Amino acid sequence: MRRLPKLLAILFMGGYCLSSLIALFWVTYTSFKTNPEFFASTWSLPTELRWSNYAYAWDNAEIGRYFFNTAYITALATSGTLLASAMAAYVLSRVTFRFSRFTFYLFLSAMMVPPMLYLFPLFVQMRHMHLTNSHFGLIVLYIATGLPFSIFVLTGFFRTLPTEMEEAALIDGASPWRTFWTIALPLAKPGLIAVSIIKCINYWNEFF
């Protein structure tokens, strides 16, 4: 009886992985079909591998331009989110000031607001700032909306790091800025990688 939950979990995960692989295989071989072949038989294999379908989609459907736009917008938005959230999280986890707890909960509360609630006023504000229909406006929007979650995760991660190395650096004459870049950030590399993966996937799926 003790092995039954484990067996059910293995069967469930195996079935889920198998269904994902089947869907991926279907999408792959369907991409080599012509339109008449696809509509004639959805599940049949293509008569030949037509690599020209990819060239046509890349050139005529402008998939290449869409891909590169998504790639550099995702890269810049992820980098900006990591930089801003890491600095804010480090201050919130290491410096105690009058409204430090309030500031942290203010960022945390932004995660509880549904995006549809501020969608229209955000559009009006960005239109007044002439940021609509531009890559720069999209990058700024992604960074702003990605900060609450990133600050929440990185603040908790910085709080788990020991402070002895930072204190030793300060005693040796290092400035807080240098301590952050040379001591805190390398130690927080696992948290930064986790946040970057999550936000990169979010930004990529949102735009592409």
Phi, psi and omega in degrees: 000329181291332182277347184297312178300321179294320179295318178296321178295319179295317179296320180295312180294323177296317178295321179295315179296320180295318179295323178293319179293322178296316179297319179295319178296319180295316179297321183293308183284337176290332181294344179269358183275161168272167179299315177300322178295319182295314182284337178286318180209110186292323188261355182285156178284152178291150179291331176206159180276105182265091178291344179294340177299321180290320178295321179295315179295323181292321185267303188283322179273001178059033177296326179299315179294319178297321182295313182291324175299315179296320183296312185282331175293318178296318181296313181292319180293319179294317179297316179296321178295316179296316182296310183292317182290326179294317179294316180294318181294323179295317178294316182294333182268340185246332185252129177255112177235183192299316184247031182294314180294319178297320179296318179297315180290335176293316174297320181295323181293334179295336178287343184267356181269123178296137181301327181294340182288325182250013184294311183292310178299329177293319178297318179297317180295316180292328177292321178293332179270003179059042179251001179283153178057040178216149178293323180298316178297323179293320179295316178299319180296317179297317180297316182296317181283340180271348183295314184304310181295317182295318178295320179299314182291313185288329176297314176297325180288317179298327181291338179276348182279141177291148183263358185298318181293322178292320178295321178295321179295320178293323178295324180284358176104005179287141178284160176303324179295315179291324177298321179296314185285323187263339183247303188290313183297314177300323179291331182269015183303318178300318178294321178295320179295318180297314180295319181296321179295314182297312182289325178297317178296318179298313181294319181296312180292329181291321186264315186282000000 
